[in-house]
């Protein structure tokens, strides 16, 4: 085993959890060094600049690239993105809230291309490609992202409110 620091990093993911499982996931993605790349907050309202609009469009395009993903509440902030992504495999999906079941010891892992990680990777790649082609920014995102598996209505409602209130509570 290597002693290199990258090989000693602890995973932020829930050990043994199937991140392709149907359910709701609260995601936070931060920019590299918390740089304000996507706009500014003015009087509690997020004003997206061109990069912010691109990030927003890439977020909204997630279901086009990942048809098993449905978007819920989200916000693009100057230096991070908060959003709720729902993984659904029902072709008749009409937007019902399907909360994630509790972790079990024998997950039925689906394709790695259908995980929350692959969805976030696709989003980050889309924004990064645009930024590298249209700005002087090369390193857009911090490594990894934060996730929280939403397990009930109370948690879902609290997180939605947190996302909606985020620009009003902004303190750079």
Buried (B, 14 or more C-beta within 10 A) or exposed (E): EEEEEEEEEEEEBEEEBBBBBBBBBBBBBBBBEEBBBBBBBEEEEBEBBEBBEBBBBBBEBBEEEBEBBBBBBBBBBBBBBBBBBBBBEEEEBEEEEBBBEEBEEEEEEBEEEBBBBBBBEBBBEBBBEBBEEEEEBEEBBBEBBEBBBBBEEEBBEEBBEBBEEBBEEBEE
